[in-house]
Amino acid sequence: MEEFVGFCAKCGKPIHCLSGFLNGVISGEKETLYCFECYEKKDIKKQ
């Protein structure tokens, strides 16, 4: 089952919940939704 959750805050890609698992990441600092690719790039920039 696939359910739409929202859009990535960085690239605008649609993010879905697939069989109960979020296909993205919710950032803890601002509770912002990111796709996995944008979240990884964001973490690399912090280092």
C-alpha distance matrix in Angstrom:
0.0 3.8 6.7 10.3 12.7 15.9 18.2 20.2 23.6 25.4 24.1 21.9 18.9 15.6 13.5 9.8 8.1 5.9 5.1 8.0 10.1 11.7 12.4 15.9 18.8 20.3 24.1 26.1 29.2 28.0 24.4 23.5 20.1 20.6 18.7 19.7 22.5 24.2 24.1 25.8 28.4 29.0 29.7 32.0 34.1 34.7 36.4
3.8 0.0 3.8 6.8 9.5 12.4 14.5 16.6 20.0 21.9 20.5 18.1 15.2 11.8 9.9 6.3 5.7 4.7 6.3 8.4 9.4 9.8 9.9 13.2 16.3 17.8 21.5 23.9 26.7 25.2 21.8 20.4 17.0 17.4 15.6 17.1 19.6 21.1 21.3 23.2 25.5 26.1 27.1 29.4 31.2 32.0 33.9
6.7 3.8 0.0 3.8 6.4 9.5 12.3 14.9 17.9 20.3 19.3 16.6 14.2 10.5 8.7 5.3 5.1 6.7 8.4 8.8 10.0 9.4 10.2 12.6 15.2 16.0 19.7 22.0 24.6 22.8 19.2 18.1 14.9 16.0 14.9 17.1 19.7 20.5 20.6 23.0 25.2 25.2 26.5 29.1 30.5 31.1 33.3
10.3 6.8 3.8 0.0 3.8 6.1 8.8 11.7 14.6 17.1 16.1 13.1 11.2 7.4 6.2 4.3 6.3 8.9 11.5 11.5 11.6 9.7 9.9 11.4 13.9 14.5 17.9 20.5 22.6 20.5 17.2 15.5 12.4 13.5 12.8 15.6 17.9 18.1 18.6 21.4 23.0 22.9 24.7 27.2 28.3 29.0 31.5
12.7 9.5 6.4 3.8 0.0 3.8 7.2 9.8 12.2 15.1 15.0 12.2 11.0 7.7 5.7 5.1 6.4 10.0 12.5 11.3 10.9 8.2 9.1 9.5 11.2 11.1 14.5 16.8 18.9 16.8 13.4 12.0 9.1 11.0 11.2 14.1 16.7 16.4 16.3 19.4 21.2 20.5 22.1 25.0 25.9 26.2 28.9
15.9 12.4 9.5 6.1 3.8 0.0 3.8 6.9 9.0 12.0 11.9 8.9 8.5 5.9 5.4 7.1 9.5 12.9 15.9 14.8 13.8 10.5 10.4 9.8 11.2 10.9 13.6 16.4 17.8 15.3 12.5 10.2 7.5 9.3 10.0 13.5 15.5 14.5 14.9 18.3 19.4 18.6 20.8 23.5 23.9 24.5 27.5
18.2 14.5 12.3 8.8 7.2 3.8 0.0 3.8 6.2 8.6 8.1 5.1 5.4 4.4 5.5 8.7 11.8 14.7 18.1 17.3 15.7 12.1 11.0 9.6 11.0 11.2 13.3 16.5 17.5 15.0 13.0 9.8 7.0 7.5 8.1 11.9 13.1 11.7 12.9 16.2 16.7 16.2 18.8 21.2 21.3 22.4 25.4
20.2 16.6 14.9 11.7 9.8 6.9 3.8 0.0 3.8 5.5 5.7 4.6 5.2 6.4 6.7 10.4 13.1 15.8 19.3 18.3 15.9 12.2 10.6 8.2 9.0 9.6 10.9 14.6 15.3 13.3 11.8 8.2 5.5 4.4 5.5 9.2 9.9 8.0 9.3 12.7 13.0 12.4 15.1 17.4 17.5 18.7 21.6
23.6 20.0 17.9 14.6 12.2 9.0 6.2 3.8 0.0 3.8 6.2 5.9 8.3 9.8 10.3 13.8 16.3 19.2 22.6 21.2 18.9 15.1 13.9 11.0 10.6 10.1 10.3 13.6 13.4 11.1 10.5 6.7 5.9 5.7 8.3 11.5 11.8 8.8 9.9 13.4 13.0 11.5 14.6 17.0 16.3 17.2 20.6
25.4 21.9 20.3 17.1 15.1 12.0 8.6 5.5 3.8 0.0 3.8 6.0 8.3 11.0 11.9 15.7 18.3 20.8 24.3 23.3 20.6 16.9 15.0 12.0 11.9 12.3 11.9 15.4 15.0 13.3 13.3 9.6 8.7 6.8 8.3 10.9 9.9 6.6 8.8 11.7 10.4 9.5 13.1 14.7 13.9 15.5 18.7
24.1 20.5 19.3 16.1 15.0 11.9 8.1 5.7 6.2 3.8 0.0 3.8 5.6 9.1 10.9 14.7 17.8 19.9 23.6 23.2 20.6 17.0 14.6 12.3 13.3 14.4 14.8 18.4 18.5 16.8 16.3 12.5 10.6 8.3 8.2 10.9 9.5 7.3 10.5 12.8 11.6 11.9 15.3 16.4 16.1 18.2 21.0
21.9 18.1 16.6 13.1 12.2 8.9 5.1 4.6 5.9 6.0 3.8 0.0 3.8 6.4 8.9 12.5 15.9 18.2 21.9 21.5 19.4 15.9 13.8 12.1 13.5 14.2 15.3 18.9 19.2 16.9 15.9 12.2 9.9 8.7 8.8 12.3 11.8 10.1 12.6 15.4 14.8 14.8 18.1 19.7 19.4 21.2 24.1
18.9 15.2 14.2 11.2 11.0 8.5 5.4 5.2 8.3 8.3 5.6 3.8 0.0 3.8 6.4 9.8 13.3 15.2 18.9 19.0 16.9 13.6 11.0 10.1 12.5 14.0 15.8 19.4 20.4 18.6 16.9 13.4 10.3 8.6 7.1 10.4 10.2 9.8 12.3 14.7 14.8 15.4 18.2 19.7 20.2 22.1 24.6
15.6 11.8 10.5 7.4 7.7 5.9 4.4 6.4 9.8 11.0 9.1 6.4 3.8 0.0 3.8 6.7 10.4 12.4 16.1 16.2 14.6 11.6 9.6 9.6 12.3 13.6 16.1 19.5 20.9 18.9 16.6 13.5 10.1 9.5 8.2 11.6 12.6 12.5 14.1 16.8 17.5 17.9 20.4 22.3 23.0 24.5 27.0
13.5 9.9 8.7 6.2 5.7 5.4 5.5 6.7 10.3 11.9 10.9 8.9 6.4 3.8 0.0 3.8 7.1 9.5 13.1 12.8 10.9 7.8 6.1 6.4 9.3 10.9 13.9 17.1 19.1 17.4 14.6 12.1 8.4 8.1 6.7 9.7 11.7 12.0 12.7 15.4 16.9 17.1 18.9 21.2 22.4 23.4 25.8
9.8 6.3 5.3 4.3 5.1 7.1 8.7 10.4 13.8 15.7 14.7 12.5 9.8 6.7 3.8 0.0 3.8 6.1 9.6 9.6 8.5 6.4 5.6 7.7 10.8 12.4 15.9 18.6 21.1 19.6 16.3 14.5 10.9 11.2 9.7 11.9 14.4 15.2 15.5 17.9 19.9 20.1 21.5 23.9 25.4 26.2 28.4
8.1 5.7 5.1 6.3 6.4 9.5 11.8 13.1 16.3 18.3 17.8 15.9 13.3 10.4 7.1 3.8 0.0 3.8 6.5 5.9 5.3 4.4 5.7 8.4 10.9 12.3 16.0 18.3 21.2 20.0 16.5 15.5 12.2 12.9 11.7 13.1 16.2 17.2 16.7 18.9 21.5 21.6 22.4 25.0 26.7 27.1 29.1
5.9 4.7 6.7 8.9 10.0 12.9 14.7 15.8 19.2 20.8 19.9 18.2 15.2 12.4 9.5 6.1 3.8 0.0 3.8 5.4 5.2 6.3 6.7 10.3 13.2 15.2 18.8 21.1 24.2 23.3 19.9 18.8 15.4 15.4 13.5 14.1 17.1 18.8 18.4 20.0 22.8 23.4 23.9 26.2 28.4 28.9 30.5
5.1 6.3 8.4 11.5 12.5 15.9 18.1 19.3 22.6 24.3 23.6 21.9 18.9 16.1 13.1 9.6 6.5 3.8 0.0 3.8 5.7 8.5 9.9 13.3 15.7 17.4 21.1 22.8 26.2 25.5 21.9 21.4 18.2 18.6 16.9 17.2 20.4 22.2 21.4 22.9 25.9 26.4 26.6 29.0 31.3 31.5 33.0
8.0 8.4 8.8 11.5 11.3 14.8 17.3 18.3 21.2 23.3 23.2 21.5 19.0 16.2 12.8 9.6 5.9 5.4 3.8 0.0 3.8 6.7 9.4 12.1 13.7 14.9 18.5 19.8 23.2 22.7 19.0 19.0 16.2 17.2 16.2 16.5 20.1 21.4 20.1 21.8 25.0 25.0 24.9 27.7 29.9 29.7 31.3
10.1 9.4 10.0 11.6 10.9 13.8 15.7 15.9 18.9 20.6 20.6 19.4 16.9 14.6 10.9 8.5 5.3 5.2 5.7 3.8 0.0 3.8 6.3 8.8 10.5 12.3 15.8 17.4 20.8 20.6 17.1 16.8 13.9 14.2 13.0 12.9 16.5 18.0 16.6 18.1 21.3 21.5 21.3 24.0 26.3 26.2 27.7
11.7 9.8 9.4 9.7 8.2 10.5 12.1 12.2 15.1 16.9 17.0 15.9 13.6 11.6 7.8 6.4 4.4 6.3 8.5 6.7 3.8 0.0 3.8 5.5 7.3 9.1 12.6 14.7 17.9 17.4 14.0 13.3 10.2 10.6 9.7 10.2 13.9 14.8 13.5 15.6 18.5 18.4 18.7 21.5 23.4 23.5 25.3
12.4 9.9 10.2 9.9 9.1 10.4 11.0 10.6 13.9 15.0 14.6 13.8 11.0 9.6 6.1 5.6 5.7 6.7 9.9 9.4 6.3 3.8 0.0 3.8 7.2 10.1 13.2 16.0 18.9 18.3 15.3 13.7 10.2 9.3 7.1 7.6 10.8 12.4 11.8 13.5 16.2 16.7 17.4 19.7 21.7 22.4 24.1
15.9 13.2 12.6 11.4 9.5 9.8 9.6 8.2 11.0 12.0 12.3 12.1 10.1 9.6 6.4 7.7 8.4 10.3 13.3 12.1 8.8 5.5 3.8 0.0 3.8 7.0 9.7 12.8 15.4 14.9 12.2 10.4 7.0 5.7 4.4 5.2 8.7 9.4 8.3 10.6 13.2 13.3 14.0 16.6 18.4 18.9 20.8
18.8 16.3 15.2 13.9 11.2 11.2 11.0 9.0 10.6 11.9 13.3 13.5 12.5 12.3 9.3 10.8 10.9 13.2 15.7 13.7 10.5 7.3 7.2 3.8 0.0 3.8 6.1 9.1 11.8 11.8 9.3 8.1 5.8 5.3 6.2 6.4 9.8 9.4 7.0 9.7 12.4 11.5 11.9 15.0 16.5 16.4 18.5
20.3 17.8 16.0 14.5 11.1 10.9 11.2 9.6 10.1 12.3 14.4 14.2 14.0 13.6 10.9 12.4 12.3 15.2 17.4 14.9 12.3 9.1 10.1 7.0 3.8 0.0 3.8 6.3 9.0 8.5 5.6 5.4 4.6 6.3 8.8 9.8 12.8 11.5 9.0 12.2 14.4 12.5 13.0 16.5 17.4 16.7 19.2
24.1 21.5 19.7 17.9 14.5 13.6 13.3 10.9 10.3 11.9 14.8 15.3 15.8 16.1 13.9 15.9 16.0 18.8 21.1 18.5 15.8 12.6 13.2 9.7 6.1 3.8 0.0 3.8 5.7 6.2 4.9 5.1 6.3 7.3 10.4 10.9 13.2 11.1 8.2 11.3 13.0 10.3 10.6 14.3 14.7 13.5 16.3
26.1 23.9 22.0 20.5 16.8 16.4 16.5 14.6 13.6 15.4 18.4 18.9 19.4 19.5 17.1 18.6 18.3 21.1 22.8 19.8 17.4 14.7 16.0 12.8 9.1 6.3 3.8 0.0 3.8 5.8 5.2 7.5 9.5 11.1 14.1 14.3 16.7 14.7 11.6 14.1 15.9 12.9 12.5 16.3 16.6 14.5 17.1
29.2 26.7 24.6 22.6 18.9 17.8 17.5 15.3 13.4 15.0 18.5 19.2 20.4 20.9 19.1 21.1 21.2 24.2 26.2 23.2 20.8 17.9 18.9 15.4 11.8 9.0 5.7 3.8 0.0 3.8 5.9 7.8 10.9 12.3 15.7 16.2 17.9 15.3 12.5 15.1 16.0 12.5 12.5 16.1 15.5 13.3 16.3
28.0 25.2 22.8 20.5 16.8 15.3 15.0 13.3 11.1 13.3 16.8 16.9 18.6 18.9 17.4 19.6 20.0 23.3 25.5 22.7 20.6 17.4 18.3 14.9 11.8 8.5 6.2 5.8 3.8 0.0 3.8 5.4 9.1 11.3 15.0 16.4 18.0 15.2 13.1 16.3 16.9 13.5 14.4 18.0 17.1 15.5 18.9
24.4 21.8 19.2 17.2 13.4 12.5 13.0 11.8 10.5 13.3 16.3 15.9 16.9 16.6 14.6 16.3 16.5 19.9 21.9 19.0 17.1 14.0 15.3 12.2 9.3 5.6 4.9 5.2 5.9 3.8 0.0 3.8 6.7 9.6 13.1 14.7 17.0 14.7 12.5 15.9 17.2 14.3 15.2 18.8 18.7 17.4 20.5
23.5 20.4 18.1 15.5 12.0 10.2 9.8 8.2 6.7 9.6 12.5 12.2 13.4 13.5 12.1 14.5 15.5 18.8 21.4 19.0 16.8 13.3 13.7 10.4 8.1 5.4 5.1 7.5 7.8 5.4 3.8 0.0 3.8 6.6 10.3 12.4 14.2 11.6 10.2 13.9 14.8 12.2 13.8 17.2 17.0 16.4 19.7
20.1 17.0 14.9 12.4 9.1 7.5 7.0 5.5 5.9 8.7 10.6 9.9 10.3 10.1 8.4 10.9 12.2 15.4 18.2 16.2 13.9 10.2 10.2 7.0 5.8 4.6 6.3 9.5 10.9 9.1 6.7 3.8 0.0 3.8 7.0 9.7 11.8 9.9 8.9 12.7 13.9 12.3 14.0 17.2 17.5 17.5 20.5
20.6 17.4 16.0 13.5 11.0 9.3 7.5 4.4 5.7 6.8 8.3 8.7 8.6 9.5 8.1 11.2 12.9 15.4 18.6 17.2 14.2 10.6 9.3 5.7 5.3 6.3 7.3 11.1 12.3 11.3 9.6 6.6 3.8 0.0 3.8 6.4 8.0 6.2 5.7 9.4 10.5 9.6 11.6 14.3 14.9 15.5 18.3
18.7 15.6 14.9 12.8 11.2 10.0 8.1 5.5 8.3 8.3 8.2 8.8 7.1 8.2 6.7 9.7 11.7 13.5 16.9 16.2 13.0 9.7 7.1 4.4 6.2 8.8 10.4 14.1 15.7 15.0 13.1 10.3 7.0 3.8 0.0 3.8 5.6 5.6 6.2 8.7 10.3 10.7 12.5 14.5 15.8 17.0 19.2
19.7 17.1 17.1 15.6 14.1 13.5 11.9 9.2 11.5 10.9 10.9 12.3 10.4 11.6 9.7 11.9 13.1 14.1 17.2 16.5 12.9 10.2 7.6 5.2 6.4 9.8 10.9 14.3 16.2 16.4 14.7 12.4 9.7 6.4 3.8 0.0 3.8 5.7 5.2 6.2 8.7 9.9 10.6 12.4 14.5 15.7 17.2
22.5 19.6 19.7 17.9 16.7 15.5 13.1 9.9 11.8 9.9 9.5 11.8 10.2 12.6 11.7 14.4 16.2 17.1 20.4 20.1 16.5 13.9 10.8 8.7 9.8 12.8 13.2 16.7 17.9 18.0 17.0 14.2 11.8 8.0 5.6 3.8 0.0 3.8 5.5 5.3 6.4 8.7 10.2 10.9 12.7 14.8 16.2
24.2 21.1 20.5 18.1 16.4 14.5 11.7 8.0 8.8 6.6 7.3 10.1 9.8 12.5 12.0 15.2 17.2 18.8 22.2 21.4 18.0 14.8 12.4 9.4 9.4 11.5 11.1 14.7 15.3 15.2 14.7 11.6 9.9 6.2 5.6 5.7 3.8 0.0 3.8 5.5 5.1 6.1 8.7 10.0 10.8 12.7 14.9
24.1 21.3 20.6 18.6 16.3 14.9 12.9 9.3 9.9 8.8 10.5 12.6 12.3 14.1 12.7 15.5 16.7 18.4 21.4 20.1 16.6 13.5 11.8 8.3 7.0 9.0 8.2 11.6 12.5 13.1 12.5 10.2 8.9 5.7 6.2 5.2 5.5 3.8 0.0 3.8 5.5 5.0 6.3 8.7 10.1 10.9 13.1
25.8 23.2 23.0 21.4 19.4 18.3 16.2 12.7 13.4 11.7 12.8 15.4 14.7 16.8 15.4 17.9 18.9 20.0 22.9 21.8 18.1 15.6 13.5 10.6 9.7 12.2 11.3 14.1 15.1 16.3 15.9 13.9 12.7 9.4 8.7 6.2 5.3 5.5 3.8 0.0 3.8 5.4 5.2 6.3 8.8 10.1 11.2
28.4 25.5 25.2 23.0 21.2 19.4 16.7 13.0 13.0 10.4 11.6 14.8 14.8 17.5 16.9 19.9 21.5 22.8 25.9 25.0 21.3 18.5 16.2 13.2 12.4 14.4 13.0 15.9 16.0 16.9 17.2 14.8 13.9 10.5 10.3 8.7 6.4 5.1 5.5 3.8 0.0 3.8 5.5 5.1 6.4 8.9 10.4
29.0 26.1 25.2 22.9 20.5 18.6 16.2 12.4 11.5 9.5 11.9 14.8 15.4 17.9 17.1 20.1 21.6 23.4 26.4 25.0 21.5 18.4 16.7 13.3 11.5 12.5 10.3 12.9 12.5 13.5 14.3 12.2 12.3 9.6 10.7 9.9 8.7 6.1 5.0 5.4 3.8 0.0 3.8 5.5 5.4 6.7 9.3
29.7 27.1 26.5 24.7 22.1 20.8 18.8 15.1 14.6 13.1 15.3 18.1 18.2 20.4 18.9 21.5 22.4 23.9 26.6 24.9 21.3 18.7 17.4 14.0 11.9 13.0 10.6 12.5 12.5 14.4 15.2 13.8 14.0 11.6 12.5 10.6 10.2 8.7 6.3 5.2 5.5 3.8 0.0 3.8 5.4 5.2 6.9
32.0 29.4 29.1 27.2 25.0 23.5 21.2 17.4 17.0 14.7 16.4 19.7 19.7 22.3 21.2 23.9 25.0 26.2 29.0 27.7 24.0 21.5 19.7 16.6 15.0 16.5 14.3 16.3 16.1 18.0 18.8 17.2 17.2 14.3 14.5 12.4 10.9 10.0 8.7 6.3 5.1 5.5 3.8 0.0 3.8 5.4 5.5
34.1 31.2 30.5 28.3 25.9 23.9 21.3 17.5 16.3 13.9 16.1 19.4 20.2 23.0 22.4 25.4 26.7 28.4 31.3 29.9 26.3 23.4 21.7 18.4 16.5 17.4 14.7 16.6 15.5 17.1 18.7 17.0 17.5 14.9 15.8 14.5 12.7 10.8 10.1 8.8 6.4 5.4 5.4 3.8 0.0 3.8 5.5
34.7 32.0 31.1 29.0 26.2 24.5 22.4 18.7 17.2 15.5 18.2 21.2 22.1 24.5 23.4 26.2 27.1 28.9 31.5 29.7 26.2 23.5 22.4 18.9 16.4 16.7 13.5 14.5 13.3 15.5 17.4 16.4 17.5 15.5 17.0 15.7 14.8 12.7 10.9 10.1 8.9 6.7 5.2 5.4 3.8 0.0 3.8
36.4 33.9 33.3 31.5 28.9 27.5 25.4 21.6 20.6 18.7 21.0 24.1 24.6 27.0 25.8 28.4 29.1 30.5 33.0 31.3 27.7 25.3 24.1 20.8 18.5 19.2 16.3 17.1 16.3 18.9 20.5 19.7 20.5 18.3 19.2 17.2 16.2 14.9 13.1 11.2 10.4 9.3 6.9 5.5 5.5 3.8 0.0
